[in-house]
C-alpha cells in the first residue's frame, strides 16, 4: 500500500512561526515520524507540500493514479476550494482530511470545510497526531482488507 501525504499553504512554516497555535515541530519532523510509523505498518509514504492550489489539485490527481489513498491537510484551501473538493471526489481513492487544530473551535470562517463531504473522514484538533491517527486508520483498513 502506498499513500500520499499532502500539505497545503503555509504548512511549510510549521515549527518556524506561531508555535503556540500550530506546535513547535517542523513539517520535516512530522513527516519523518510518519515515515517511521508507516514503515512499521509496511506502508510506503510520499510527501507533497505546496502553497499553490493548482499544484495541490495535480498532486491529488497523481495520487489517484499512483497511490492507494491520501492524507490531506489543505490548510486554508479547506474553506475555499471547490477545485480541491472536486479533485478529492474524482480520484476514486480514500482521502482522509486532517487538521492540526480544531477548526470548529476557531473563527466562523473556518467552520465550513468544502472537503469534509468529499473525504472518507476527517480528523481534527490533535496536533501532529491527527496525521498519525489518519495513518493508523489506513493501516487498520489495509489489514482488515487482507484477511
Ligand atoms: O489546523 C490546521 O491544520 C489548519 O488546516 C491550518 C491552516 C488553517 O487555515 C486551517 O483553518 C486549519 C493554516 C496553516 C498555517 O500554517 C502555519 C504554520 C506555521 C506558522 C503559520 C502558519
Boltz pocket constraint, residues with backbone or C-beta under 6 A from the ligand:
constraints:
  - pocket:
      binder: B
      contacts: [[A, 9], [A, 10], [A, 11], [A, 12], [A, 13], [A, 14], [A, 15], [A, 16], [A, 17], [A, 18], [A, 22], [A, 73], [A, 74], [A, 75], [A, 76], [A, 77], [A, 78], [A, 98], [A, 99], [A, 100], [A, 101], [A, 102], [A, 103], [A, 110]]
      max_distance: 6.0
